[in-house]
Amino acid sequence: MKLSELKKGDRATIVKLDTNESLKTRLISFGVARGSELSIEACSLGKQTIEILVDGTLIGLRANEAANIVVEKIEVED
């Protein structure tokens, strides 16, 4: 599943960063790396940008950047 497919409030674990090296380096510097858990905090209208929380850091991503991050959704039991 792609990060861009998640909705506000969803949680996931990063499986793979399928991006170019410069973006991968930038994401890793913010803590967005394989095995990291994240939550979707907000999405703009039309989902052009997505705000994620990773390890206490709020990060804004463009939709095309989020589409290159493979995640595994964490299902929350009620």
N, C-alpha and C positions, 0 to 999 in steps of 0.2 A: 504494500500500500504506500502511496506517496503522501508526504506531509501535507501537500496542498489539498488532499481529500478529507482531512480531518475538520471537525467543527469546533467552535468555541466550547471550552470545557473538557475536550477530549485530552487524554494522556497517551503517550506513546514512548517507545524505546527506539532509538536510532539504530538502524541495521546497516545502512550504507550511504555514503556521500558520493553520489554519481555526478560529480561536477568537475570543472577544470581545476588545475592545481592552485591558481591564485585564489579562487573562491573557496576551495577546500581549506587552504591555509588560513584564510580570514575566518571561516566558520569555526575551525578548530581553536583559534585564538580566543573565541568567545565561549568555548566549552561545548560547541556543537560537534560531537564526535561519536563514533560508533560506540554503542553501549550506554550512552547518556539518556536519561529520562527527561521528557519535556512535557509541557502542557500548553494548550492553545489558550491564550489570554484574550485575544480580540482578533477580529477580521474586519477589514474595510468593506464598504458596500461593493459588491461585485467581486469580492475576494481578491482584489489586486494586491493587497498587502496583508500579511499575517504577523501577529505579534505572539512570540513564544517565550516561555519562561524556562530557562535551562540553568540548573544549579544556582538559583538566586539572581540570575542575570536576565533582564528583559531584552529581547532582540527582535527587531523588525526585519522581515524578509519580503522580497517581492514574490509574487505568485510563481514566476518562472524559476526562481531559486528554490522555493519550497517543492516544486514539482520534481526536482533532482535529488531530493532527500528521501530515501526509502526508510519507512518506519514500520514497527509492529505495534498496533493499537493495544493499549492496556485496558482490558475490560474491567469495569468497576462492578462489584457485586452489591446488590441492594440488600 
